[in-house]
Amino acid sequence: MVRALRTMRKQAGLLEAGTNSSKLTRCPGITRIMENLLAVTVIGADRTGLVRDVTKAISGAGGSIKQSRMTTLGREFAMVALVAANWHAIKKVESALAALADNSELTISFRNTEERLPREPAAPYNVDIVAMDQEGIVAGLAGFFAGRNIEIADLNTRQYNAAHTGAAMFSVQMAINIPASTHLAGLREEFHEYCEEQNLDAIIEPIQR
């Protein structure tokens, strides 16, 4: 047992000496290489196999996708992803994505990022809106919440035709974070007044965790 402990300590010492200290997180008895994060955006003509090509380039270079969103916009495919890799592999991921962009019709961009820092305590709420399609719906909603220091964490919109009348409709689904200092009853009242003025049918309710 003593010999085994000495061997483990010797191996740990070699690892620490051979690794850039700025890339390590030290805890009592633990040496761990930190993850590097890359924010990636991809857009290009939609086709079968596109998701495979992008994810294969990332995983083949030693990266892993922590978060992602993918959708089609007209005839285009769009993807955003948060990719994690160690300090050595992250450069390989960048090279793999650059090579994929060079050898395809995809436009790929990426930038280094970090884990998000904790913010002021906030309550997560869902906002669902349906209205006759009109200009400025999203811009107006974004202005309403920004003016009250409320963060929009997620946003999805869709244009469609009503089932029976064929009228052009517009729907918005938002996830927002309401600061703990906000007076919720007052916010609800202001929001519903705004929606009435803009002819929006809206529901705002807490996200159930």
C-alpha positions in Angstrom: 0.0 0.0 0.0 2.8 2.4 0.9 4.6 1.6 -2.4 1.4 2.2 -4.3 0.8 5.6 -2.7 4.4 6.7 -3.5 3.9 5.6 -7.1 0.6 7.6 -7.4 2.2 10.7 -5.9 5.2 10.4 -8.3 2.8 10.1 -11.3 0.8 13.1 -10.0 4.0 15.2 -9.7 5.0 14.3 -13.3 1.6 15.3 -14.6 1.7 18.6 -12.7 5.2 19.4 -13.9 4.4 18.6 -17.5 1.2 20.6 -17.8 0.7 24.3 -18.1 -0.3 25.5 -14.6 -2.7 28.1 -16.0 -4.8 25.2 -17.4 -5.2 23.4 -14.1 -7.7 23.5 -11.3 -6.3 22.3 -8.0 -8.4 20.9 -5.3 -7.1 18.9 -2.2 -5.8 15.7 -3.6 -7.1 16.4 -7.2 -5.5 17.8 -10.3 -8.0 18.4 -13.1 -7.4 19.9 -16.5 -9.9 22.7 -17.2 -12.4 22.6 -20.1 -12.1 25.2 -22.7 -15.3 26.4 -24.3 -16.0 27.5 -27.9 -19.2 29.2 -29.1 -19.9 28.0 -32.6 -22.4 29.1 -35.3 -23.1 27.3 -38.5 -25.3 28.3 -41.4 -25.6 26.9 -44.9 -28.0 25.5 -47.5 -30.1 22.7 -45.9 -29.3 19.2 -46.9 -29.3 15.7 -45.6 -26.2 14.8 -43.6 -25.3 18.4 -42.6 -25.7 17.8 -38.9 -23.6 14.6 -39.2 -20.8 16.5 -40.9 -20.6 19.3 -38.3 -20.9 17.0 -35.2 -18.4 14.5 -36.7 -15.8 17.3 -37.2 -16.3 18.4 -33.6 -16.2 14.9 -32.0 -13.4 13.7 -34.3 -11.2 16.5 -33.0 -11.8 15.7 -29.4 -14.6 18.1 -28.6 -18.0 17.5 -27.1 -21.2 19.5 -27.6 -22.6 20.8 -24.3 -25.5 22.8 -25.7 -26.9 23.3 -29.1 -29.9 24.6 -31.1 -30.6 23.7 -34.7 -33.3 24.8 -37.1 -34.1 25.6 -40.7 -34.6 29.2 -41.9 -36.2 29.2 -45.3 -33.8 27.0 -47.3 -31.0 27.5 -44.9 -29.9 25.4 -41.9 -28.7 27.2 -38.8 -27.0 25.8 -35.8 -25.5 27.3 -32.6 -23.5 25.2 -30.2 -21.3 25.4 -27.1 -18.4 23.0 -27.5 -16.1 21.9 -24.8 -12.6 20.4 -25.1 -9.3 20.4 -23.2 -6.7 23.1 -24.0 -4.9 20.9 -26.5 -8.0 19.6 -28.3 -9.8 23.0 -28.6 -7.2 24.0 -31.3 -8.0 20.8 -33.2 -11.7 21.6 -33.0 -11.0 25.1 -34.5 -8.9 23.6 -37.3 -11.5 20.9 -38.0 -14.3 23.5 -38.3 -12.2 25.8 -40.4 -11.4 22.9 -42.8 -15.1 21.9 -43.0 -16.0 25.5 -43.9 -13.3 25.6 -46.6 -14.5 22.3 -48.1 -18.2 23.0 -48.1 -20.7 25.8 -48.6 -21.1 26.3 -44.9 -20.3 29.6 -43.1 -18.8 28.7 -39.7 -17.7 31.0 -37.1 -16.5 30.4 -33.5 -15.1 32.3 -30.6 -13.7 31.3 -27.1 -16.0 31.8 -24.2 -16.3 30.9 -20.5 -18.9 29.5 -18.2 -21.6 32.0 -17.4 -21.2 33.8 -14.0 -24.1 33.8 -11.5 -26.3 36.9 -11.7 -28.8 38.5 -9.5 -31.4 35.9 -8.2 -34.2 35.7 -10.7 -37.5 33.8 -11.2 -37.8 32.0 -14.6 -41.1 32.7 -16.4 -42.6 31.6 -19.7 -44.3 34.1 -22.0 -46.6 32.8 -24.8 -48.1 35.3 -27.3 -50.4 34.9 -30.3 -51.4 37.7 -32.5 -52.4 38.7 -36.1 -49.1 39.0 -37.9 -47.8 42.6 -37.8 -44.5 44.4 -37.9 -42.6 45.1 -34.7 -44.0 42.4 -32.4 -40.7 41.0 -31.3 -39.0 44.4 -31.2 -41.8 45.8 -29.0 -41.7 42.9 -26.6 -37.9 43.1 -26.3 -38.1 46.8 -25.6 -40.7 46.2 -22.9 -38.6 43.7 -21.0 -35.3 45.4 -21.5 -36.8 48.6 -20.1 -37.5 46.7 -16.9 -34.1 45.0 -16.7 -35.6 41.6 -17.5 -33.4 39.2 -19.4 -34.8 37.2 -22.3 -33.1 33.8 -21.9 -34.8 32.1 -24.9 -36.9 33.2 -27.8 -38.8 31.3 -30.5 -41.1 32.8 -33.1 -43.3 31.3 -35.8 -45.5 32.7 -38.6 -48.4 30.5 -39.7 -51.9 30.7 -41.2 -55.0 30.3 -39.0 -56.7 26.9 -39.5 -60.2 28.1 -40.4 -59.7 31.7 -41.7 -56.3 31.4 -43.3 -55.3 34.7 -41.6 -51.6 35.3 -41.1 -50.8 34.7 -37.5 -47.6 35.1 -35.4 -46.6 33.3 -32.2 -43.9 34.1 -29.7 -42.6 31.8 -26.9 -40.1 33.4 -24.5 -38.3 32.3 -21.4 -37.5 35.3 -19.3 -35.7 35.8 -15.9 -37.4 38.2 -13.6 -35.1 39.8 -11.0 -36.1 39.0 -7.4 -36.4 42.8 -6.8 -39.2 43.1 -9.4 -42.8 43.6 -8.1 -44.5 40.7 -9.9 -48.1 41.9 -9.6 -47.1 45.3 -11.0 -45.2 43.7 -13.8 -48.1 41.4 -14.7 -50.5 44.4 -14.8 -48.1 46.5 -17.0 -47.5 43.6 -19.3 -51.2 42.9 -19.9 -51.8 46.6 -20.5 -49.1 46.6 -23.1 -50.5 43.5 -24.8 -54.0 45.0 -24.9 -52.6 48.2 -26.5 -50.7 46.0 -29.1 -53.6 43.6 -29.7 -51.6 40.6 -28.4 -53.1 37.6 -26.7 -50.5 36.7 -24.0 -49.9 34.4 -21.0 -47.1 34.9 -18.5 -46.5 32.2 -15.9 -43.7 30.8 -13.8 -41.6 27.9 -15.2 -42.2 24.8 -13.2 -38.9 23.1 -12.3 
